[in-house]
Amino acid sequence: MWGTAGQLAQRQAGAAVRHWALAAVLATCGFWGGAADVSARGPDGAASADARTVQLQDLPRQARDTYRLIHEGGPFPYEKDGTVFGNRERLLTRQPRGYYREYTVRTPGSRDRGARRLVCGGQRPTAPDACYYTEDHYASFRKVIE
């Protein structure tokens, strides 16, 4: 029905190549993975907030608490907080490994770390260049605006 293991491997490899080719086309056209510029430009060319940004005061209280802890240098409630975020999804601007760090945003009622995170980038963890909020475990990000 499926053929030999080699034929199955060839079909899977072909599907992977098609997936990455489509992703490359979508990224080139600005439809996918385009978080290099997470702010929109208005008619005058000035940066303006859009759906890919969020005001700090509009974040959930738990995210604001985590944001404050980041700038204070902790202590953080989860062991994984402050570890390197690999940006494997490539939704954030490409940077050298170690540039981005991830922090858990508590989710009320969740028995585990939940899906909410702040990912901050910069050379100094307590003074990040930018922070991004995700409520869907890295499927999308919004740049935090103070």
C-alpha positions in Angstrom: 0.0 0.0 0.0 2.7 2.5 1.0 5.5 0.9 -0.8 9.0 0.2 0.7 10.5 2.2 3.6 12.7 3.9 1.0 9.7 5.1 -1.0 8.0 6.4 2.1 11.1 8.3 3.1 11.3 9.8 -0.4 7.6 11.0 -0.2 8.2 12.5 3.3 11.4 14.3 2.1 9.5 15.7 -0.9 6.7 16.9 1.4 9.3 18.6 3.6 10.9 20.4 0.6 7.5 21.6 -0.6 6.7 22.9 2.8 9.9 24.9 3.1 9.6 26.2 -0.5 6.1 27.4 0.3 7.3 29.0 3.5 10.1 30.8 1.6 7.7 32.2 -0.9 5.2 33.3 1.8 8.1 34.9 3.8 9.4 36.7 0.7 6.0 38.1 0.0 5.6 39.3 3.6 2.8 36.8 4.4 4.7 34.6 6.9 7.6 35.0 9.2 7.9 38.7 8.7 8.4 39.9 12.2 11.6 41.6 11.3 9.4 44.8 11.3 6.8 44.2 13.9 5.3 47.7 13.6 3.3 49.0 10.7 4.0 52.3 8.9 1.3 54.9 8.5 0.8 56.9 5.3 3.4 59.4 6.5 6.0 56.7 7.0 5.9 57.0 10.7 5.7 53.8 12.8 2.2 53.1 14.1 0.9 50.4 16.4 -1.1 47.6 14.8 -2.2 44.1 15.7 1.4 43.0 16.0 2.1 45.3 18.9 0.6 45.6 22.4 0.8 48.3 25.0 2.4 47.2 28.2 -0.6 48.3 30.2 -2.9 46.2 28.0 -1.1 43.0 28.8 -2.6 40.6 31.4 -1.4 41.4 35.0 0.7 38.3 35.0 2.6 39.5 31.9 3.2 42.9 33.5 4.5 41.2 36.6 6.9 39.1 34.5 8.0 42.1 32.5 8.8 43.9 35.8 10.8 40.8 37.1 12.8 40.8 33.8 13.9 44.4 34.4 14.7 43.7 38.0 16.7 40.6 37.2 14.4 38.2 39.0 13.9 36.0 41.0 11.8 34.1 38.5 9.3 31.4 39.5 10.2 28.8 36.9 13.6 27.2 36.3 13.4 27.7 32.6 12.9 31.5 32.9 15.8 33.4 31.4 17.1 30.6 29.2 18.0 31.1 25.6 15.1 31.2 23.2 16.2 29.6 19.9 13.7 31.4 17.6 13.2 28.1 15.6 9.9 29.4 14.4 11.7 32.4 12.8 8.9 34.8 13.6 11.3 37.2 15.3 14.2 39.0 13.7 17.2 36.8 13.1 19.8 37.4 15.8 22.9 35.5 17.0 22.1 32.6 19.4 21.8 33.8 22.9 20.2 37.2 21.9 16.7 36.1 22.9 15.6 34.8 26.3 12.2 33.4 27.3 10.2 34.0 30.4 7.0 32.3 31.6 3.8 34.3 32.0 1.7 32.6 34.6 -1.6 31.3 33.4 -4.3 31.2 36.2 -5.7 27.7 36.6 -2.9 26.1 34.6 -1.1 23.1 36.2 2.0 23.6 34.0 3.8 26.6 32.6 0.9 27.2 30.1 1.3 28.8 26.7 2.0 32.4 27.6 5.6 33.8 27.4 7.6 37.0 27.1 10.6 36.7 24.8 13.1 39.5 25.2 16.1 40.3 23.1 19.3 42.2 23.8 22.8 41.9 25.2 21.7 42.8 28.8 18.8 40.7 30.1 17.7 43.3 32.6 17.7 46.0 29.9 16.3 44.3 26.7 16.2 46.0 23.4 12.7 44.7 22.9 10.2 42.2 24.4 7.6 40.2 22.6 4.5 38.6 24.1 3.0 35.3 22.9 -0.2 33.8 24.3 -0.1 30.8 21.9 3.3 29.2 22.7 5.3 30.9 20.0 2.8 30.7 17.1 2.6 34.5 17.1 4.2 37.4 18.8 3.3 41.0 19.6 6.0 43.6 20.3 5.5 45.1 23.8 5.3 48.9 23.6 5.8 50.9 26.9 
